[in-house]
Amino acid sequence: MNNAKPLTNISLKTANELQEHTTKVFVYGTLKPGYGNYSRYCDGRVSGAVPATFDHGTLYHVSSFPAMVKGVRRVYGFVLELCSPEILDWLDGLEGYRKDNPADSMYRRHRAIVRDSTGASIRCWTYIWNCPTDGLALVPSGNWDPRGLHEGYFKDWPI
């Protein structure tokens, strides 16, 4: 059963349609369109979204959210084009990222290159888990969704 909320108030774009000098962030969990934290932190503050993959990660299920670490697997998510760079500060707070003390942050914000469904590269920010992964459940599909959409969410992608 698909309980994902429909995508509203958002423009799905291709990588070529994103503005070059805007703030972009790759999200792979609760900030994805249709998920709880998207409506709280991003709704009305995002000018577009592009389904994308990060090919150098490994995804884990923490509890009610995922954690991505650097690895060798593909992680599925979206690149959000933020209307204002200040929104990144709000996301930093949600992710437990502390600019003044990154070593003690729950996640660290990193620059990344992700790819859209055509293979086009997108430079953006993403959040990397900064805590131990011992005891966390691996998400082998690379597509975190506690509602059972792990398989098939990107079924139309040429993967």
GULUMNU-645532 format. One record per residue: residue number from 1; residue in one letter; x, y, z of N, C-alpha, C, O, CB in turn. Coordinates in Angstrom, 3 decimals. Glycine has a CB too. Layout:
ATOM   zamar   voba        n.X        n.Y        n.Z       ca.X       ca.Y       ca.Z        c.X        c.Y        c.Z        o.X        o.Y        o.Z       cb.X       cb.Y       cb.Z
ATOM     NUM      A          X          Y          Z          X          Y          Z          X          Y          Z          X          Y          Z          X          Y          Z
...
END
This chain:
ATOM   zamar   voba        n.X        n.Y        n.Z       ca.X       ca.Y       ca.Z        c.X        c.Y        c.Z        o.X        o.Y        o.Z       cb.X       cb.Y       cb.Z
ATOM       1      M      0.846     -1.182      0.000      0.000      0.000      0.000      0.887      1.238      0.000      1.816      1.328      0.802     -0.960      0.002      1.221
ATOM       2      N      0.622      2.173     -0.867      1.411      3.392     -0.990      0.760      4.509     -0.198     -0.284      5.025     -0.596      1.568      3.798     -2.464
ATOM       3      N      1.363      4.887      0.914      0.838      5.947      1.760      1.542      7.272      1.536      1.295      8.228      2.271      0.951      5.554      3.201
ATOM       4      A      2.409      7.352      0.546      3.132      8.594      0.293      2.149      9.679     -0.095      1.187      9.438     -0.825      4.196      8.404     -0.811
ATOM       5      K      2.405     10.880      0.405      1.562     12.017      0.058      1.870     12.434     -1.367      3.008     12.305     -1.820      1.778     13.199      1.041
ATOM       6      P      0.855     12.942     -2.090      1.134     13.406     -3.450      2.037     14.630     -3.420      2.024     15.400     -2.460     -0.173     13.729     -4.192
ATOM       7      L      2.817     14.803     -4.474      3.708     15.947     -4.573      2.883     17.158     -4.984      2.365     17.221     -6.099      4.863     15.681     -5.586
ATOM       8      T      2.768     18.117     -4.074      2.043     19.342     -4.368      2.948     20.514     -4.079      3.904     20.390     -3.313      0.736     19.438     -3.550
ATOM       9      N      2.663     21.642     -4.676      3.438     22.864     -4.462      4.912     22.676     -4.785      5.763     23.337     -4.189      3.288     23.330     -3.032
ATOM      10      I      5.225     21.793     -5.713      6.615     21.573     -6.079      6.698     21.312     -7.574      5.833     20.664     -8.161      7.223     20.396     -5.278
ATOM      11      S      7.724     21.815     -8.151      7.956     21.631     -9.576      9.035     20.579     -9.760     10.187     20.801     -9.389      8.358     22.967    -10.259
ATOM      12      L      8.672     19.429    -10.331      9.677     18.418    -10.638     10.414     18.885    -11.883      9.802     19.221    -12.896      9.034     16.995    -10.848
ATOM      13      K     11.734     18.899    -11.792     12.565     19.425    -12.864     13.581     18.395    -13.299     13.741     17.344    -12.678     13.263     20.705    -12.428
ATOM      14      T     14.268     18.724    -14.386     15.431     17.945    -14.791     16.664     18.691    -14.314     16.576     19.859    -13.935     15.467     17.714    -16.344
ATOM      15      A     17.802     18.033    -14.330     19.044     18.675    -13.885     19.325     19.933    -14.696     19.818     20.919    -14.148     20.227     17.699    -13.998
ATOM      16      N     19.023     19.919    -15.982     19.289     21.077    -16.827     18.407     22.274    -16.492     18.756     23.407    -16.823     19.101     20.705    -18.269
ATOM      17      E     17.284     22.043    -15.847     16.372     23.136    -15.508     16.710     23.817    -14.187     16.181     24.891    -13.898     14.964     22.620    -15.453
ATOM      18      L     17.582     23.212    -13.378     17.970     23.832    -12.118     18.844     25.050    -12.409     19.632     25.049    -13.354     18.718     22.819    -11.203
ATOM      19      Q     18.697     26.068    -11.601     19.499     27.273    -11.756     20.923     27.002    -11.271     21.122     26.318    -10.267     18.869     28.460    -10.980
ATOM      20      E     21.894     27.531    -11.974     23.304     27.251    -11.667     23.725     27.775    -10.304     24.452     27.090     -9.585     24.193     27.855    -12.730
ATOM      21      H     23.293     28.955     -9.936     23.784     29.585     -8.714     22.762     29.542     -7.582     22.658     30.496     -6.811     24.170     31.017     -8.995
ATOM      22      T     22.028     28.480     -7.476     21.092     28.329     -6.371     21.646     27.311     -5.385     22.541     26.532     -5.714     19.690     27.900     -6.880
ATOM      23      T     21.108     27.326     -4.183     21.504     26.362     -3.163     20.699     25.086     -3.379     19.469     25.108     -3.423     21.284     26.932     -1.721
ATOM      24      K     21.415     23.983     -3.512     20.784     22.691     -3.739     21.240     21.709     -2.662     22.375     21.771     -2.190     21.118     22.152     -5.155
ATOM      25      V     20.348     20.810     -2.285     20.689     19.796     -1.291     20.072     18.461     -1.713     18.905     18.397     -2.099     20.193     20.216      0.133
ATOM      26      F     20.884     17.390     -1.633     20.409     16.034     -1.906     19.841     15.476     -0.615     20.541     15.404      0.395     21.556     15.118     -2.466
ATOM      27      V     18.569     15.078     -0.642     17.903     14.509      0.530     17.465     13.088      0.210     17.106     12.783     -0.927     16.686     15.377      0.963
ATOM      28      Y     17.494     12.221      1.213     17.244     10.793      0.983     16.351     10.184      2.055     16.225      8.962      2.133     18.557     10.036      0.928
ATOM      29      G     15.729     11.023      2.882     14.899     10.506      3.973     13.660     11.342      4.190     12.873     11.556      3.268     15.696     10.443      5.254
ATOM      30      T     13.490     11.813      5.405     12.267     12.517      5.784     12.102     13.875      5.122     11.033     14.477      5.219     12.232     12.690      7.257
ATOM      31      L     13.137     14.372      4.451     13.032     15.644      3.722     12.639     15.446      2.259     12.481     16.425      1.530     14.354     16.395      3.794
ATOM      32      K     12.477     14.194      1.816     12.037     13.955      0.443     10.602     14.464      0.283      9.819     14.393      1.231     12.133     12.438      0.078
ATOM      33      P     10.245     14.977     -0.903      8.860     15.392     -1.138      7.888     14.269     -0.801      8.092     13.114     -1.174      8.670     15.829     -2.595
ATOM      34      G      6.828     14.633     -0.087      5.821     13.659      0.317      6.031     13.091      1.708      5.180     12.353      2.205      5.791     12.547     -0.658
ATOM      35      Y      7.140     13.417      2.344      7.450     12.913      3.685      7.272     14.030      4.711      7.239     15.208      4.354      8.896     12.348      3.744
ATOM      36      G      7.158     13.659      5.977      6.806     14.583      7.042      7.658     15.825      7.167      7.117     16.924      7.293      6.850     13.882      8.293
ATOM      37      N      8.964     15.689      7.135      9.808     16.865      7.320      9.880     17.745      6.076     10.291     18.902      6.159     11.195     16.439      7.714
ATOM      38      Y      9.485     17.207      4.930      9.410     18.070      3.748      8.365     19.157      3.978      8.632     20.336      3.749      9.068     17.242      2.474
ATOM      39      S      7.179     18.764      4.429      6.124     19.759      4.627      6.501     20.752      5.725      6.128     21.923      5.654      4.800     19.069      4.975
ATOM      40      R      7.222     20.304      6.719      7.603     21.176      7.839      8.724     22.145      7.482      8.673     23.309      7.880      8.027     20.335      9.023
ATOM      41      Y      9.736     21.695      6.742     10.924     22.506      6.494     11.032     23.050      5.071     11.698     24.061      4.849     12.135     21.703      6.797
ATOM      42      C     10.387     22.395      4.104     10.651     22.726      2.703      9.449     23.240      1.918      9.618     24.002      0.966     11.182     21.535      2.020
ATOM      43      D      8.262     22.844      2.292      7.077     23.223      1.530      7.003     24.742      1.404      7.006     25.451      2.411      5.797     22.671      2.198
ATOM      44      G      6.938     25.238      0.186      6.900     26.665     -0.067      8.272     27.323     -0.059      8.382     28.522     -0.316      6.034     27.322      0.940
ATOM      45      R      9.308     26.564      0.229     10.674     27.093      0.297     11.595     26.431     -0.725     12.806     26.653     -0.726     11.241     26.902      1.699
ATOM      46      V     11.000     25.616     -1.593     11.754     24.879     -2.608     11.193     25.260     -3.969      9.981     25.215     -4.181     11.675     23.324     -2.374
ATOM      47      S     12.070     25.635     -4.890     11.603     26.020     -6.223     11.553     24.845     -7.183     10.973     24.960     -8.263     12.493     27.098     -6.792
ATOM      48      G     12.145     23.723     -6.817     12.091     22.546     -7.669     12.761     21.357     -7.026     13.510     21.490     -6.059     12.728     22.832     -8.997
ATOM      49      A     12.479     20.186     -7.582     13.067     18.942     -7.080     13.393     18.039     -8.257     12.656     17.991     -9.241     12.110     18.225     -6.086
ATOM      50      V     14.502     17.327     -8.144     14.949     16.401     -9.184     15.229     15.049     -8.530     16.062     14.975     -7.627     16.224     16.947     -9.928
ATOM      51      P     14.556     13.974     -8.960     14.953     12.653     -8.469     16.414     12.416     -8.842     16.824     12.695     -9.969     14.033     11.526     -9.060
ATOM      52      A     17.199     11.901     -7.896     18.638     11.756     -8.120     19.193     10.587     -7.325     18.544     10.061     -6.421     19.375     13.044     -7.744
ATOM      53      T     20.423     10.189     -7.688     21.127      9.139     -6.954     22.522      9.616     -6.586     23.149     10.396     -7.303     21.202      7.839     -7.785
ATOM      54      F     22.983      9.123     -5.448     24.355      9.327     -4.998     25.002      7.954     -5.045     24.551      7.029     -4.371     24.429      9.978     -3.542
ATOM      55      D     26.061      7.817     -5.840     26.633      6.494     -6.094     27.764      6.092     -5.153     28.415      5.070     -5.371     27.131      6.442     -7.485
ATOM      56      H     28.001      6.872     -4.127     29.125      6.592     -3.226     28.673      6.587     -1.774     29.320      7.183     -0.913     30.242      7.625     -3.423
ATOM      57      G     27.568      5.918     -1.506     27.027      5.910     -0.156     26.588      4.537      0.282     26.610      3.583     -0.495     25.879      6.855     -0.056
ATOM      58      T     26.197      4.448      1.509     25.538      3.281      2.085     24.478      3.827      3.015     24.744      4.733      3.805     26.552      2.320      2.840
ATOM      59      L     23.285      3.284      2.927     22.152      3.810      3.677     21.747      2.851      4.793     21.681      1.638      4.596     20.965      4.067      2.742
ATOM      60      Y     21.479      3.417      5.961     21.036      2.667      7.134     19.732      3.240      7.650     19.426      4.416      7.453     22.106      2.688      8.240
ATOM      61      H     18.968      2.380      8.318     17.736      2.801      8.994     18.076      3.009     10.466     18.506      2.076     11.145     16.574      1.737      8.815
ATOM      62      V     17.882      4.239     10.961     18.227      4.545     12.355     17.034      4.264     13.255     17.137      3.432     14.156     18.678      6.021     12.505
ATOM      63      S     15.946      4.907     13.047     14.696      4.666     13.779     13.577      5.171     12.891     13.021      4.414     12.095     14.683      5.381     15.199
ATOM      64      S     13.242      6.446     13.024     12.228      7.026     12.144     12.878      7.839     11.031     12.214      8.643     10.377     11.260      7.907     12.946
ATOM      65      F     14.158      7.634     10.817     14.885      8.360      9.777     16.086      7.535      9.337     16.498      6.610     10.038     15.334      9.759     10.282
ATOM      66      P     16.658      7.872      8.160     17.810      7.134      7.653     19.127      7.839      7.964     19.147      8.989      8.401     17.679      6.931      6.156
ATOM      67      A     20.209      7.131      7.732     21.563      7.681      7.867     22.374      7.203      6.677     22.421      6.008      6.387     22.237      7.249      9.224
ATOM      68      M     23.017      8.150      5.983     23.872      7.792      4.864     25.324      8.018      5.264     25.679      9.055      5.824     23.509      8.612      3.596
ATOM      69      V     26.150      7.028      4.963     27.591      7.158      5.159     28.250      6.993      3.797     27.626      6.510      2.852     28.139      6.102      6.196
ATOM      70      K     29.507      7.394      3.700     30.229      7.175      2.449     30.423      5.681      2.268     30.749      4.972      3.220     31.601      7.923      2.441
ATOM      71      G     30.223      5.201      1.048     30.313      3.776      0.783     30.354      3.513     -0.704     30.776      4.360     -1.492     29.147      3.037      1.417
ATOM      72      V     29.908      2.326     -1.075     30.003      1.901     -2.473     28.638      1.571     -3.080     28.563      0.987     -4.161     30.914      0.692     -2.582
ATOM      73      R     27.593      1.933     -2.405     26.246      1.624     -2.892     25.582      2.878     -3.468     26.061      3.997     -3.283     25.380      1.034     -1.754
ATOM      74      R     24.492      2.664     -4.156     23.688      3.760     -4.703     22.600      4.117     -3.693     21.922      3.244     -3.151     23.060      3.370     -6.087
ATOM      75      V     22.449      5.420     -3.453     21.411      5.933     -2.557     20.470      6.797     -3.399     20.916      7.640     -4.177     22.033      6.759     -1.351
ATOM      76      Y     19.169      6.578     -3.233     18.146      7.281     -3.999     17.546      8.411     -3.175     17.328      8.275     -1.971     17.046      6.311     -4.452
ATOM      77      G     17.284      9.524     -3.843     16.649     10.642     -3.168     16.251     11.716     -4.162     15.934     11.431     -5.316     17.574     11.220     -2.108
ATOM      78      F     16.274     12.959     -3.694     15.921     14.117     -4.511     16.920     15.226     -4.260     17.421     15.379     -3.146     14.483     14.600     -4.208
ATOM      79      V     17.210     15.997     -5.286     17.912     17.258     -5.109     16.842     18.329     -5.009     16.025     18.496     -5.915     18.927     17.547     -6.287
ATOM      80      L     16.856     19.047     -3.903     15.930     20.162     -3.713     16.646     21.457     -4.039     17.757     21.694     -3.565     15.373     20.191     -2.265
ATOM      81      E     16.021     22.288     -4.838     16.547     23.609     -5.151     15.862     24.577     -4.181     14.661     24.828     -4.281     16.293     24.008     -6.676
ATOM      82      L     16.646     25.113     -3.244     16.104     25.962     -2.192     15.878     27.383     -2.701     16.677     27.903     -3.480     17.041     25.976     -0.983
ATOM      83      C     14.796     28.003     -2.262     14.486     29.377     -2.672     15.457     30.383     -2.072     15.652     31.468     -2.619     13.064     29.738     -2.271
ATOM      84      S     16.061     30.024     -0.952     16.972     30.935     -0.264     18.067     30.125      0.421     17.785     29.055      0.961     16.210     31.814      0.769
ATOM      85      P     19.319     30.609      0.413     20.393     29.869      1.086     20.190     29.762      2.595     20.753     28.866      3.224     21.723     30.530      0.807
ATOM      86      E     19.399     30.655      3.188     19.152     30.606      4.635     18.387     29.354      5.049     18.468     28.927      6.201     18.380     31.841      5.074
ATOM      87      I     17.650     28.769      4.120     16.899     27.547      4.431     17.860     26.427      4.815     17.504     25.543      5.594     16.023     27.116      3.226
ATOM      88      L     19.066     26.459      4.278     20.078     25.456      4.621     20.384     25.488      6.114     20.660     24.446      6.707     21.366     25.688      3.811
ATOM      89      D     20.339     26.659      6.724     20.547     26.756      8.172     19.457     26.011      8.935     19.750     25.362      9.939     20.583     28.228      8.611
ATOM      90      W     18.219     26.088      8.486     17.127     25.349      9.124     17.367     23.854      9.006     17.174     23.099      9.959     15.771     25.724      8.496
ATOM      91      L     17.796     23.434      7.799     18.059     22.013      7.593     19.232     21.547      8.448     19.224     20.426      8.956     18.337     21.728      6.113
ATOM      92      D     20.253     22.413      8.609     21.374     22.082      9.498     20.871     21.777     10.904     21.324     20.826     11.541     22.395     23.238      9.539
ATOM      93      G     19.933     22.587     11.381     19.371     22.361     12.717     18.655     21.029     12.815     18.833     20.298     13.790     18.415     23.477     13.082
ATOM      94      L     17.851     20.706     11.821     17.141     19.424     11.802     18.127     18.264     11.822     17.920     17.283     12.535     16.232     19.326     10.563
ATOM      95      E     19.197     18.374     11.041     20.159     17.283     10.894     21.198     17.242     12.010     22.058     16.361     12.020     20.857     17.401      9.569
ATOM      96      G     21.130     18.171     12.938     22.087     18.175     14.040     23.483     18.561     13.607     24.465     18.161     14.234     22.125     16.831     14.686
ATOM      97      Y     23.581     19.342     12.531     24.888     19.788     12.044     25.250     21.112     12.706     24.485     22.076     12.666     24.888     19.931     10.496
ATOM      98      R     26.424     21.137     13.310     26.917     22.332     13.989     28.138     22.862     13.248     29.208     22.254     13.277     27.263     22.029     15.472
ATOM      99      K     27.964     24.008     12.580     29.075     24.603     11.840     30.252     24.913     12.745     31.407     24.818     12.330     28.622     25.867     11.136
ATOM     100      D     29.953     25.285     13.987     31.005     25.654     14.934     31.733     24.447     15.508     32.821     24.592     16.065     30.420     26.467     16.060
ATOM     101      N     31.150     23.257     15.380     31.772     22.050     15.925     31.321     20.822     15.127     30.584     19.985     15.648     31.418     21.882     17.429
ATOM     102      P     31.758     20.710     13.873     31.297     19.596     13.026     31.598     18.215     13.605     30.829     17.279     13.385     31.929     19.702     11.666
ATOM     103      A     32.692     18.072     14.334     33.056     16.758     14.873     32.006     16.222     15.846     31.846     15.008     15.974     34.406     16.838     15.570
ATOM     104      D     31.296     17.110     16.526     30.260     16.692     17.470     28.853     16.725     16.878     27.871     16.620     17.611     30.305     17.568     18.687
ATOM     105      S     28.752     16.867     15.577     27.459     16.901     14.901     26.932     15.492     14.659     27.706     14.550     14.488     27.569     17.657     13.575
ATOM     106      M     25.597     15.357     14.646     24.997     14.072     14.324     25.223     13.753     12.842     25.569     12.625     12.492     23.483     14.076     14.662
ATOM     107      Y     25.030     14.735     11.991     25.352     14.638     10.567     26.347     15.748     10.253     26.392     16.774     10.932     24.057     14.749      9.663
ATOM     108      R     27.140     15.522      9.214     28.017     16.571      8.695     27.546     16.914      7.292     27.202     16.033      6.504     29.524     16.120      8.694
ATOM     109      R     27.535     18.202      6.993     27.124     18.638      5.650     28.345     18.613      4.741     29.385     19.191      5.055     26.481     20.071      5.684
ATOM     110      H     28.197     17.928      3.599     29.282     17.762      2.630     28.826     18.178      1.249     27.637     18.121      0.933     29.777     16.312      2.608
ATOM     111      R     29.771     18.595      0.428     29.518     18.802     -0.996     29.463     17.431     -1.660     30.204     16.524     -1.283     30.621     19.714     -1.654
ATOM     112      A     28.593     17.283     -2.640     28.449     16.003     -3.326     28.115     16.243     -4.791     27.640     17.312     -5.177     27.359     15.134     -2.653
ATOM     113      I     28.373     15.232     -5.582     27.912     15.221     -6.960     26.975     14.035     -7.084     27.362     12.891     -6.846     29.110     15.137     -7.987
ATOM     114      V     25.737     14.322     -7.461     24.729     13.278     -7.651     24.321     13.295     -9.124     24.720     14.179     -9.882     23.479     13.496     -6.705
ATOM     115      R     23.520     12.303     -9.516     23.102     12.202    -10.916     21.578     12.082    -10.993     20.934     11.434    -10.169     23.782     10.983    -11.610
ATOM     116      D     21.034     12.736    -12.019     19.603     12.576    -12.257     19.373     11.318    -13.095     20.320     10.584    -13.377     19.011     13.832    -12.965
ATOM     117      S     18.135     11.065    -13.494     17.814      9.815    -14.202     18.440      9.734    -15.583     18.510      8.646    -16.155     16.320      9.666    -14.329
ATOM     118      T     18.899     10.857    -16.139     19.565     10.830    -17.440     21.078     10.684    -17.302     21.785     10.520    -18.296     19.238     12.095    -18.220
ATOM     119      G     21.574     10.745    -16.056     23.009     10.663    -15.811     23.681     12.016    -15.682     24.888     12.086    -15.451     23.660      9.898    -16.907
ATOM     120      A     22.920     13.096    -15.826     23.487     14.439    -15.695     23.929     14.681    -14.249     23.230     14.303    -13.309     22.457     15.516    -16.138
ATOM     121      S     25.089     15.311    -14.079     25.639     15.598    -12.751     25.025     16.855    -12.160     24.759     17.831    -12.862     27.156     15.746    -12.821
ATOM     122      I     24.808     16.809    -10.852     24.313     17.963    -10.108     25.212     18.139     -8.889     25.366     17.212     -8.094     22.803     17.782     -9.689
ATOM     123      R     25.804     19.315     -8.738     26.594     19.646     -7.550     25.650     20.170     -6.480     24.821     21.040     -6.745     27.710     20.696     -7.878
ATOM     124      C     25.779     19.641     -5.282     24.851     20.011     -4.217     25.470     19.705     -2.852     26.585     19.192     -2.754     23.505     19.264     -4.382
ATOM     125      W     24.727     20.029     -1.825     25.061     19.635     -0.458     24.340     18.331     -0.145     23.331     18.014     -0.774     24.672     20.752      0.569
ATOM     126      T     24.845     17.578      0.811     24.123     16.449      1.387     24.609     16.257      2.815     25.623     16.827      3.219     24.327     15.146      0.541
ATOM     127      Y     23.885     15.460      3.568     24.236     15.197      4.967     24.722     13.765      5.129     24.053     12.814      4.725     23.028     15.458      5.892
ATOM     128      I     25.905     13.629      5.731     26.550     12.335      5.970     26.513     12.050      7.473     26.883     12.897      8.286     28.029     12.325      5.430
ATOM     129      W     26.067     10.859      7.823     25.968     10.412      9.219     27.341     10.480      9.884     28.335     10.046      9.303     25.398      8.966      9.299
ATOM     130      N     27.397     11.019     11.085     28.660     11.231     11.796     28.700     10.440     13.099     29.402     10.814     14.039     28.867     12.721     12.082
ATOM     131      C     27.953      9.358     13.150     27.877      8.518     14.356     28.162      7.067     13.949     28.157      6.745     12.761     26.462      8.644     15.058
ATOM     132      P     28.407      6.203     14.920     28.649      4.792     14.586     27.435      4.149     13.897     26.291      4.527     14.152     29.001      4.005     15.857
ATOM     133      T     27.699      3.192     13.039     26.619      2.466     12.362     26.401      1.075     12.959     25.539      0.330     12.495     26.925      2.345     10.872
ATOM     134      D     27.180      0.725     13.985     27.022     -0.581     14.636     25.583     -0.739     15.111     25.048      0.135     15.791     28.011     -0.735     15.829
ATOM     135      G     24.967     -1.848     14.752     23.613     -2.141     15.190     22.522     -1.509     14.338     21.343     -1.773     14.572     23.449     -1.699     16.584
ATOM     136      L     22.876     -0.686     13.361     21.865     -0.094     12.485     21.540     -1.063     11.354     22.401     -1.817     10.900     22.353      1.267     11.917
ATOM     137      A     20.302     -1.034     10.910     19.876     -1.917      9.818     20.252     -1.308      8.473     19.936     -0.152      8.192     18.350     -2.175      9.882
ATOM     138      L     20.925     -2.092      7.653     21.277     -1.679      6.305     20.004     -1.582      5.460     19.111     -2.420      5.582     22.292     -2.670      5.670
ATOM     139      V     19.923     -0.569      4.614     18.846     -0.462      3.628     19.464     -0.888      2.296     19.999     -0.049      1.571     18.227      1.020      3.560
ATOM     140      P     19.398     -2.178      1.964     20.126     -2.686      0.801     19.679     -2.076     -0.523     20.481     -1.985     -1.453     19.976     -4.170      0.729
ATOM     141      S     18.421     -1.658     -0.631     17.934     -1.064     -1.874     18.473      0.345     -2.077     18.470      0.853     -3.199     16.416     -1.040     -1.883
ATOM     142      G     18.937      0.984     -1.000     19.393      2.370     -1.094     18.260      3.363     -1.157     18.493      4.556     -1.352     20.261      2.540     -2.293
ATOM     143      N     17.040      2.896     -0.996     15.862      3.751     -1.067     15.088      3.651      0.234     14.276      2.743      0.414     14.967      3.367     -2.265
ATOM     144      W     15.338      4.579      1.136     14.705      4.548      2.450     13.262      4.982      2.361     12.949      6.044      1.821     15.456      5.433      3.432
ATOM     145      D     12.396      4.163      2.889     10.986      4.508      3.007     10.361      3.553      4.005     10.172      2.377      3.697     10.256      4.443      1.625
ATOM     146      P     10.036      4.036      5.193      9.485      3.148      6.217      8.105      2.618      5.861      7.586      1.742      6.552      9.418      3.869      7.536
ATOM     147      R      7.506      3.130      4.800      6.157      2.707      4.412      6.180      1.590      3.390      5.132      1.230      2.855      5.379      3.880      3.860
ATOM     148      G      7.351      1.028      3.101      7.424     -0.129      2.223      7.654      0.186      0.762      7.416     -0.667     -0.094      6.194     -0.901      2.346
ATOM     149      L      8.111      1.390      0.454      8.356      1.747     -0.938      9.803      1.490     -1.348     10.232      1.945     -2.409      8.008      3.204     -1.170
ATOM     150      H     10.552      0.775     -0.533     11.969      0.549     -0.833     12.166      0.062     -2.260     13.026      0.574     -2.977     12.563     -0.460      0.143
ATOM     151      E     11.404     -0.890     -2.664     11.550     -1.446     -4.012     10.500     -0.799     -4.908      9.325     -0.747     -4.545     11.403     -3.012     -4.008
ATOM     152      G     10.899     -0.321     -6.040      9.947      0.164     -7.017      9.653      1.650     -6.989      8.958      2.142     -7.878      8.712     -0.547     -6.845
ATOM     153      Y     10.151      2.386     -6.009      9.860      3.821     -5.940     10.403      4.527     -7.164      9.810      5.495     -7.641     10.453      4.440     -4.666
ATOM     154      F     11.518      4.053     -7.674     12.121      4.599     -8.880     12.026      3.565    -10.000     12.959      3.415    -10.789     13.597      5.009     -8.626
ATOM     155      K     10.914      2.861    -10.067     10.794      1.728    -10.978     10.961      2.111    -12.441     11.320      1.262    -13.257      9.467      1.069    -10.788
ATOM     156      D     10.712      3.362    -12.792     10.826      3.775    -14.188     12.224      4.231    -14.549     12.468      4.614    -15.693      9.850      4.877    -14.480
ATOM     157      W     13.143      4.200    -13.608     14.506      4.652    -13.877     15.284      3.593    -14.631     15.091      2.401    -14.396     15.223      5.004    -12.576
ATOM     158      P     16.157      4.004    -15.530     16.999      3.030    -16.256     18.185      2.604    -15.402     19.319      3.004    -15.665     17.501      3.628    -17.594
ATOM     159      I     17.928      1.804    -14.394     18.977      1.380    -13.455     19.437     -0.015    -13.807     20.316     -0.561    -13.141     18.474      1.427    -11.994
END
